[in-house]
Amino acid sequence: QVQLVESGGGLVQPGGSLRLSCAASGSFSSMTAMGWYRQAPGKERKMVARIAARSTNYADSVKGRFTISRDIAKNTAYLQMNSLKPEDTAVYYCNGVITNTFGRSALFWGQGTQVTVSS
């Protein structure tokens, strides 16, 4: 069974940094696009960053502060978050388009990791 597992969340002071990881496990053929989303209390889940092939895109609110990357060999995506602000506080989720060994693709989500930016 395919799973995406996030890690790296926690409590950080404003201006600090965190690096989130999203690792895919299980049996599958390939993983193409991956993305990071976040959901603050009482708000909708929103895209933070996405990566597909060699292209990336970011929400305006994180441009210049966050960087998405991936290690294809490790089936892992990363989100480096610098200059964190209190408004970055949210549960961060990763997702990925995964193709199984029968050639079928589906979107998978991780369980989320809490990021809290506070002094």
Number of C-alpha atoms within 10 A of each C-alpha: 7 13 17 22 19 24 18 14 18 14 15 18 14 17 14 14 17 18 16 21 23 28 19 23 14 10 12 17 13 14 19 14 18 26 25 26 19 22 19 16 9 6 9 9 15 14 17 24 23 23 19 16 9 8 8 15 15 19 13 9 11 17 12 11 13 20 19 22 19 20 10 11 6 10 15 20 26 22 23 14 20 17 15 22 18 15 12 20 20 21 18 26 26 29 24 27 17 21 17 17 11 8 10 10 17 10 12 15 21 19 14 22 21 19 22 20 20 16 9
